[in-house]
Amino acid sequence: MYSSVAAGSSRSPVLVVGVFSEPAGLPRGLDLPKDQLAALKDALATPGFKAEAGETVPAGPRHLVLGLGAREGFDAARLRT
């Protein structure tokens, strides 16, 4: 049994990369090391990930891929949801 539980905080940055569902792929011009780009590409290949609006998939310890849905009709309101 635990005698106490303490909550901490993390101050490690996380890079969130938004991707559209059609065509799915990483944004052009990402200036990241090859190993990080490879992790993002692997995340895009996760079975079931369709990059629908709000869908997420981890890409290593400090990266997250965020689905933005279809490019057509994309606006700030959809980004906030």
BELJODA-V492801 format. One record per pair of residues at least 4 apart in sequence whose ideal C-beta (glycine too) atoms are under 7 Angstrom apart, sorted by the first residue. I is the first residue (numbers start at 1). J is the second residue. Records with the same first field share a line. If there is no record, write none. Layout:
I: J + J
//
This chain:
12: 62
13: 62
14: 62 + 64
15: 62 + 63
16: 64 + 66
17: 26 + 27 + 40 + 63 + 65 + 66
18: 66 + 68
19: 24 + 25 + 26 + 44 + 51 + 65 + 67 + 68
20: 51 + 68 + 70 + 71
21: 50 + 51 + 52 + 67 + 69 + 70
22: 70 + 71
24: 44 + 51
26: 30 + 40 + 41 + 44
30: 37
32: 36 + 37
34: 38
35: 39
36: 40 + 60 + 63
37: 41
38: 42
39: 43 + 59 + 60 + 63
40: 44 + 59 + 63 + 65
41: 45
42: 59
43: 57 + 58 + 59 + 65
44: 49 + 65
46: 57
49: 55 + 57
50: 55 + 67
51: 55 + 67 + 68
52: 67 + 69
53: 67 + 68 + 69 + 78 + 81
54: 67 + 81
55: 67
56: 64 + 65 + 66 + 67
57: 65
58: 64
59: 63 + 64 + 65
68: 74
69: 74 + 78
74: 78
76: 80
77: 81
//
